[in-house]
């Protein structure tokens, strides 16, 4: 899936005032690319992601997928939220099978698919567990598997690891890169964490404070899996951190 934003801006009205949160975004996300939107809190990262998802719409400009306007949510664009959003009354297997169930997939097929994704995200043995029985990292694995079970062309991820401890976050970042390589999806990943963006992405798009505008785009050409202790990694992190901190 190729996603294009052409002069996209977004404003919200509040108490008869108009607040511009995203301004003149021109961006093409290529098919199969792993792209990160990076910037400070309030810079419009999530707003851009919601517009790509079809959950919100530009006030100005055009937004297309594969050349067609984005007019609303689509199974082709899976969304992974920061707060898991799992159904507490469904176990792991049934949470992951939910999307295919809604689409009318036959039970045997959807549960076979769900078990494959459970294995992919490393949760074999937890099929019958409920969300309240899982750690934060395990819940996020379920959320990723549930999004993948719909077989989207693009995976949109809104700071999915922000609430996790560093060790768990690093482990899930490594798992996400592996899944992306295996599944050949387009991924758009929102974060305010420079280390995370450099570790994960093919390109890092740096946004300014509100209204969010693109300051600079970095092409990350480091070999995967990336070594956080390498000179190139550290230098790139410093350059982007200095830019974000302005």
Buried (B, 14 or more C-beta within 10 A) or exposed (E): BBBBBBEBBBBEEEEEEEEBBBBBBEBEBEEBBBBBBBBBEBBBBBBBBBBBBBBBBBBEBEBBBEEEEBEEEBEBBBBBBBEBEBEEEBBBBBBBBBBBBEEEBEEEEBBEBBBEBBEBBBBEEBBEBBBEEBEBBBBBBBBBBBBBBBBBBBBBBBBBBBBBEEEBBBBBBBBBBBBBEEBEBBBBBBBBBBBBBBBBBBBBBBBBBBBBBBBEEBEBEEEBEBEEEEEBBBEBBEBBEEBBEE
